[in-house]
Amino acid sequence: MKFGADMSPGMKLDWPPEVVFELEVTPNRADALSILGVARDLAAKLQIPYKNPAPAPASAPQKPLRLYTDALCKRLVASSIDEVRPAPSPIWLQRRLVALGLAPENNVSDITRYVTFELGQPLQAYDRKQDMISIAVRRASPKESLELGNGTTVQLTSSDMVVSAQLSSRRHEVIGLAGVVVGMSRKINDSTTSLLLEAANYDAQAVRRCARRHKLGSDAQYRFERGVDPNLAPIALARAAALIVELAGGNRSECIVGTGTDVIRAPIHYRPSRLLQIAALDVPEEIQQRLLGRLGCVISPAKWTWEVIPPTWRFDLQHEEDLVEEIARLVGYEHIPETLPKLDFTPGINDCTHRAIRGWMAASGFQEVINYAFISPQEHQVFDAEGMRVALTKPLSNEKSVLRNSLWPGLLELARNNHQQTDLMLFEIGHVFGKQEKEKIGLLVCGHFEAPSWLPGRKVDFFLLKGILQSLAASANISLDWRPATVPGLHPCITASIGYGGKVIGHAGRIHPSLEDRLGRKEIYLAELDLPLPSNPSTFSSLQRHPAAERDISVLLPRGYEYRILEQLIKMSSAPLLEEIRLFDRYEGENLPAGTMSLGVRLSFRHPERSLTEADIVELMRKIREAILGEGISLRE
């Protein structure tokens, strides 16, 4: 009876309820994407035998059919069957397909899909129509196209890998996308009398690119992407051919024409003693050998090191540690004791995950956030200083179609979504993508740094952000150089570049007023620094035995004059006795000439070996005044 057809009154159908197990298979276990793979793994765990339903491939004189393959097709086998009779599948086969979530079509197509799930080898059946001389796996021509079963036509490119048939008229016809889908012209239908059954082993990346390029998906493509046993094709072909002859009739060519040969994996050098060292499991060597043998491994034991050839269906077995994990899994993870690892060495100083910075930021009141690396083109343009955009070929949505060029868009998005939180101190460590990929730390602060109570509290401003970054730099024993700057997306008058060693390593500032209006929040401050941060080794000195001498100096400067220039003048003219310079006053307004400002600076001097005399201090102040006046700066008395 055809699946989906109406039942006659009183007609009984042998379709009782049944139990279906849904398994979630991790990407590294492609061998478990079949009933055989699951049974094989359970048999190894439970130490019981299992039955392989596939017969051994038959060999006989070949029929006149030629196969040609591309380098991306490692193996191709085919068999022809004549006088087939496509019809609805028997109830037992329809039941199994429905349990797998598949809609039955006809006995031939159902068998190919059933064997795909049974053994894990995708197969394709083509309507041969008695005019097919040879098939080839090749690259498509840009002028070729393929009509699919849903009525759509795919325009092929030279990057596509296709299955092509040479017909008796010497014309070549594309009959399918290799490893993805069969074309409509060769799909099995009620009028099919002769078919070609094909199984292959295609390159995983080529299949994935082709499927993604044309937005197609299939059970075959899903398996080829993850890996198919290279030795399974002739076995699965023999199984499918036997079922077709049994359920759809026909005369099968006893030969299996093929290209490629069986693969033998390279051995893994395994030391049985490593199981105790890595997993703390004391398992006798004979049991280890038996467990590996149940997985399908071929073992050549020796005194200290074995040569273990993993089975061709286990792509995840590549290293000695993989074999240790498999033995531990079969023995049972519950038998692994809880022990602390023994370290026989002292790890080098390395903080590749920036744990020290993360700890410092958390201790300073910041919360760490993690955002997607994908942003929208509009967000990218706001902070685009390089004019470089890295776009995704197949984005999930337009809102996540380019790689971020800054950590700021993600931080601002969090501030917008958490508008009910008026006070935010966030940081993120992640990679940004422009002309080069870089790792950075981004900061966002807004609201109050100290919440108001009976005291007014302290609101976040640029100088608070600057102090936070200077304290972070001090933890690495470095001093940052701050200079006015212009950065896209930041306030034109409240933005600075951050440098060290003559190189710009970041920026900080308030966001642009237009962005504040868009976000509905005021006074948001951002900063971003390149990672890893420069650092200097810690130095230690004894406590000072001699007192410091302090003097104040007041200067009159043009408004907008950079304080760092004044600081450099004072340091250069009073080194090495100047211990500290601190700005304590800034004034502009009445009693000052228009366009000027007054800065008050406190200087601290100290000699490491003796107390400074008044004459020493007078001489130092004289040099400082001369340096300041020499730059055209006025002193206030």
N, C-alpha and C positions, 0 to 999 in steps of 0.2 A: 504494500500500500504506500502511495506517495505521501511524504510528510506534508502536513498542512491540509490534506484533503478532508472533506466532510465524511463522517461515518454514517453508514446506513442504520436505520432504526433496528435495534436488537443486535447489532454487530458487536462482538467482543474483541478487545485488543489486549494482547499480552504485554502490558506496559505497567507493571506494578511499581509501587514506591521503592526508592532506593536511596542509599547513603552516598553522598558525594563529599570527598575530602578536598578542601581548597588549600594548596600549599603556596607559601610565599618563598620564592627562590631568589637568593642573593645573586648579583651579577656575575660573581666569580664561579658559580656552580652551574654552568651551562649544561653539564651532563645530567642535571636533575630536571631538565625541561622535557622529560619523557617518562612514561610508565616504567620502561626498562631501567632508566637511570635511578629512579626512586627505589625500585625493587632491588637493584644491585646494591645500593647503599644500605637499605634495611637488612639485606641478607648478611652484609659484612658486619653490621652492628649486632644483629641477633644470632650470628654464627649458624645460619641455616642456608641450605641451597636455594637457588632461584632458577627459573626456567626462562630461557631466551626463546621467544616465539619465532624468531626469524630462521629460515632454513639456510643452509650453506649455498652460496652462489653456484649455479650450474655452469659448466663449460662445454661447448659444442661448436661445430663449424659455424662461422659467422655468416649472417645474411649480408647482402650488399648495402651496408650503411656505414658512412664514414663520419668520424667525429674530429673536430678541430677545436683547439682551446687557446684562450689568451693566457698570458702569464699570471693574471689575477684569478684564473680558474685552475686550482691545483689538481683537480680530478674531475672527470666527467664519464659517466657510464650511462648506457641506454639499452633498452630492449624493446622490440616491436611485437605487438600482439594484433592479430588479424581476426576478423569475423566476431568482433565483440558485440554485445547487445546491451547498450545502456538502458537502465530501468531503475525504478525505485529500489533502494537498498533494503535488505531484510531488516526486520524489526530490531534485532539485537544490535546491528550496526547503527541504526538510527538512534536508538536509545543511548548508545555510548557517545555519539557525536553531540546529541542534545545535552548530555551531562557535561560535556566539555565546553558548552556554550556555542556550538556550531549548528547551523541550519542545514539539514541534509539536502542534497541536490540530486545526484544519481549515483549508481553503484560505483562507477569508475572514479569520479571526483571524490566521493566519500571515502573510498579506500586510500587514495593518496593522502588525504588529510588525516585519516585515522592512523596510518603508519607514521606520519610525521609526529603525532603525539605519542604513539606507542614506542617508537625506537629513537626519536629525536632527529631523524634525517629528513629534511624537506624533500618532497618529490613533486614533479610536474608531469601531467599527462597531456599530450598534444594530439589533436585530430590529424592523423597522417594523410588521409585522403588519397593514399596510393601514389602520391606525386612527390614525396620527400626523398631526396637522394642522400643528403648529408645535412648535419647540423653543426653549427660552429658557435662558440662563445667568442665574441669580438667586441671592439669598440664601435659605437654607433656613428653613422654619418650625420652631420648637422641637418641634412635634408630629410632624414627619415623620421617617421612618426609611428606611434603604436596606439591602436584603438583598444580601450579597456572594456571590461564587461559592463560597466555602468553607463556606457555610451559616450564617455569623454575620450578625447584624443590627447596623447602626450607627445609634445614636440621634443625629440631627442637631441642630445648634444654629444660632442665628441668625447665627453667625460663619462658617458653612460656605458655600462657593460650590458650587452644584449645577447639573447639567444636567437640565432638566425638560421633559417632553413634554405638550402638550395633545392629548388624544385626541378622536376623533369624538363621543364621549359628553359632551364638554366637561369631562371629568374631567382633573385634572392629576396626572401621575405623575413622581416623581423617578427618573431612569434612570441617574444616575451622579454621582460626586463629581468636580467639574470639575478636570481635569488630574491626577487620581489613579487612579480605577478605575471600571469599568462595573458597574452593578447586575445582579443575577442575572436579573431579569425580562426584560431586553432583551439578554442575552448571545446571541451567534450559536450556533445549534445545528443539528442535522440537519434539523429541521422548518422552518427559516427559508427563506422564499421572497422576501421583500422586505426590504431593509436601508437604513439611513441611514448614510452615511459622513460623519464630522465631523472637522474640524481647526480648531484655535483657537490663540490666543495669550493665555495667562492671566498674571495678575500673579504674579510669582515669590514674593513674601512671602505672599500669600493661599494659594497652593498648599502652601507649606511649613508654614504654621500648621495648615492642615486635615489634612495628612498626619501631622504630629506629634501633633495632638490625638487622632486616632483610631488612632495607631500603625500606619499603613499606609505601604506603599512600593511603587513601581512604576518601570519605565523611563521612563514619561511624567513622573511627578513629579520624578524625578532630573534630567531635562532642563529642565523648566519652572523649577525652582529656580535653575538656573545661567544660563538665558536661551536663548530660541529666536528665530531670525530672524523678525521680525514680518512679513516679506514672503513667507515660505516656505509658509504654509498652503495657498493655492490650487494651488501647484505640486505639493506633496506629495499633495494630494487627487486631482489629475489622474493622478499616477503610480499611486496605489493603486487608483483606479477602473479604470484601463486594465488593471492586472494582474488585478483581480477579474473583469472581463469576459472576459479571456483564459483564466483558470484555473478560474473558477466559473460561467461563462456569465452569462446575464441580459441585460436591456435597460437600458442606462444612460441616465439623463437627461443629455443633453448639457450642461445648464446647471449652473453652480456658483452656488448662491445664497449670498450672503455679506453680512456687515456689516464696516465698516471699509475703509480704503484702504491702499495701499502707503505706507511710511514713507521719507522722505528724511532722512538724517542731517545734522546741522549741520556745517559745514565746520570743519576744524582749520587754523589759521594756522601754516604750516611754513616755516622758513628753512633752505634747504639747507646754509648755512654752519654750522648747529648740529651737523651730523654730525661735522665735524672738531673742533669745540670740546668735544663731550661724549665721543665715542668715539675720537677721534684717528684717524679713518679719512678718507683723502682720496679721495672717490669723485666722479667727474664728475656734474654735474647731470642730464645726459641718462640716465645709468645709474640714478641715484636715481629719476627719474621712471618709468623702465621697471620697476624693482623694485616701486614702489608700485602701479603699474598691474597687475602680476601678482597682487597681493594683492586686487585688486578695487576699489581706490581710484579715484576720479574726480578728476583733477588739473587745476586752472586755474593754470598757471605764470605768474609775473610776475618782475620783475627781482630783487627782494630776498625777497619773501615769497609763497609759494604758498598757494592755498586747496585743501585736500585733503579731499574728502568720503569718509569711510571706508565700507566696505560694511556693510550692516545686520547681517550675521552676526558681525562682529568687535566685540563689546561692550568688549573690552579696549583698543581704540584710542580714547582720549579726549583725549590731550594731545600736544603737539609731541614730548615725550620718548618717547612710545610709538612714534611713527613713526621716530625715530632708532634705537630698539631693534630695530624690525622690519627696517630696512635693514641694520643691523649683523648681525642674525641671518642674513639671506639672503646677505650678502657672506661671512660666516663669522667667528665669534668668534675663530678662530685667527689672523686677520689684524689683530686689535687689538693694537697695540704695548704693551709694558710701560713705562709712563711714570709719573712722579710728578705728582700734580695741582699746577697752578700756582695759588697763592693771591694774588690781587691786593688783598686786604683783611686787616685784622687782626680776627679774630673777637672778639666781645664776651665779657666774663666771664660764663660760663654753665655750670653743672654740673648740668644736668637729669637726668643719669644717675648722679650722685653718685660719680663716679670718684675724687674726692679722699677721700671717706669709705671707699670700698672699698679704696683703696690703703693708707689709714691702718690699717684693721682687719687687712688681710693682713700689714702690717709688724709689727703687734702680736701676731701668732701665731694669728689667727682664720682659719677656713675658711668661705668663702661657700657657702651652700646655696640651692637653689630648690625650693619645695614647690608643690603644687597649691593653688589658691585655694578648693577645695571641701573641706569637712570634714563630719563626722557631727553630728547634733543633740546627741549626748551631749558631744562635744568642745566644741561651741559653748556649751553651758550652763555648763561649768566656768568659763569666763572671761567670762561674760555680765554686764557691768556696766550696760549700757544697757537691757536688756530688749527688744532689737530684733533680729529674726532675718530675714535675707533668704534665703528658700527658693527652690530651683529648681523650675520648673514640671514639667520632665521630666528628673529626675536620672538619671544612668547607674546609680547604686546608692544605697541608703540611707546607705552609709558616706561618700558624697560628695554629699549632698543640700542643703547650705546653704553660703552663702558665708562664709568665715572672718571672725570679728570680731576676731581677734588673730593675730599670727605665732607665738605660743607653741605652739598645738597641733601645728603642723608640726615645730617644733624638738624638742618632747618626743617626738613619734613617731620622729624620727631617733635620739634618745638611747635610746629603748626598743629599736629595731631594731639598734642598734650597741652592745649591752650589753657586748660583748667589749672595746670601747674604754673604758677606765676614765677617761681624761683627754680631755675634749672642750672645745673653744672654737669655737663656731659662731655665724654671724650670717647674717641674711637681710634683704634690702630688698624690700618688696612692698606691695601695696595690701590694706587691710582694709575691711570693709563693715559699717557699723552705721547710725546715723541719717544719717551722711554717709560718703562714700568718702574714705579718707585713705591717704597713703603713709607707711610707717613703716620703722624699722630695729629688728629684734629680735635679742637676744643670748642665748646659753645657754652657761654655763660650769659645769663639774663636774670633780671629781677633783683633780689637782695642776696648779698653774700652773708650778711648777718641779719636775721629776721628781726624786725622791730618789736620791742616789748614796751617797758616803761622808758627805754632808751630808743632813739630814732632808728637805730640799726644802720647798716651801711649798704647802699645800693651798688650794684656792679657798674664799673666804668672801665675805660681803657687802661687807666693806671693800675687798677686792681689786676686786670688780665696780664699786664706787663710784669707786675710783681710776681704773679704765679709762675710765669715762664722763666723769670730770672731766678726764682727759687729752684725750679726744676733744673736749670742749667748749673746752679751752684752745687746741686747734688752730684753732678758729673764733673765738678771742679773746672768749669769753664765760665767765661763771661761773654754775654751776647752783645752784639753791636746793633743799635736801633737807629733807623733812618726813615724819614718820611718817604712814602711811596704811593703809587697809584696802582690799584689792583681792581680788575673787573668784579663788580658785585659788592664792593666795599665802599664806605663813605669816602668821598674825595679829600676830606680834611682830617679824618680820624683813622688813618691807616699807616702802618709802618712795615718796612722790610726788616727781617731779622737775619743778621749775619754772624759768621764766625770764621776767623782765619782768612778774611778777605773774600769770602764766598757767601752768597745769599742762601740760607737754609730754610727760610720760611717767611710767613707774613702774618700779621695780626691787625685787627681793626674792627670797627663797628660796621654792620651791614648797611647797604645803601638805603636811603629813605624810601625809595620806590619799593624795595623789597619788604621793608617794614610795613608799608601800607598793604602790600599784597598778603603778608602773613597775618596782619592784624595784631602785631606785637611790636613794642617799641624797645629800643636800646638793647639789641642783641649783639653780642661781641663774639667774634670768631678768631681762631688762630690755627695755624698749621705749620708743622715742622717736619723736615726730612728725618728719616730714621735709617740707620742707627744714629743716635745723638753722638757728637764728638765727646770725648772724655779725656781727662788727664789723671794720672795717678795721684793718689792722696799724698800729701806731704805733711810732716809734723815738725814743730819747733817748740822749744822750751818756752815757759811763761816769761813774759817781759819783766825784767827787774827794774827798769827805769820808767819814770812817768812820761806820759805824753803831754805835749803842749798844744793848745788849741787857739786858733785865731779865726776871726770872721772877716769876710770881705764882701762888699756889695758893689755890683757893676750895673751899668746902664746899657741896655742892648736894644737894637731894633726889634720890633715885635716880629715873631717868627724865626728869630735867630736860634740855631740848633744848640742846645745845651751841651751836647757831646763835644762840640768844637772848643767851648770854654773849658770843659773838663780836661781835654787833651792838652791845652795850653798850660794849665796849672800843673798837670802831672809832669810834663816835659821840663818845665822850668824848676821843679822842686824835687825831682827824683835824686837819690833814693830815699830821702828822709820823710817824704809824704806818706803817711800810713793810711789815711782815709780822707775822702772828700764827700761832703754830704750837702745837698741842696735843702735849705730849711725855709726859704721864703721866696715867693714870687708875687710881684705887685705891678699893676698898671692902672692908671687913673689920674686923679688930681695930683698937682704939683710935679707932674712928669711931662716932658715934651710929648707932643702928639706922635703916635706911632712907635712909642718906645715902651719898654718894660724893665723892671728892676728885679734882679736875682740876688738873693743872699746865700752865700756859700760858707760852710764851716769846714776849716781845714785842721787836720790832726797830724802833728809831726812827732817822730820818735827816733832816737838813735839807739841802735842795738847794744852798744857797749858803754854809754855814759848818758848822763842827763844833759839835755840841751840848755845852753845858756841863753840869756836874753839877746846877746850879740848874734848867736846862731840864728835865732828866730827872726830878728830884724833883717839879717842878710837874706834869708829865704823869702821873706815877704817882699823885699826889694826886687828880687829876681822875678817874682810872680807879677808884681805891678808893672815892671818893664815889659814883660812878655805880653800882658794884657793890653797895655797902652800901645805897644808896637803893632797890634792888630787893629788899632783904631777904635778900641772899646773904652768907654769912659768909666771912671771909678766914682763911686758915691762915698762921700766922707760922712 
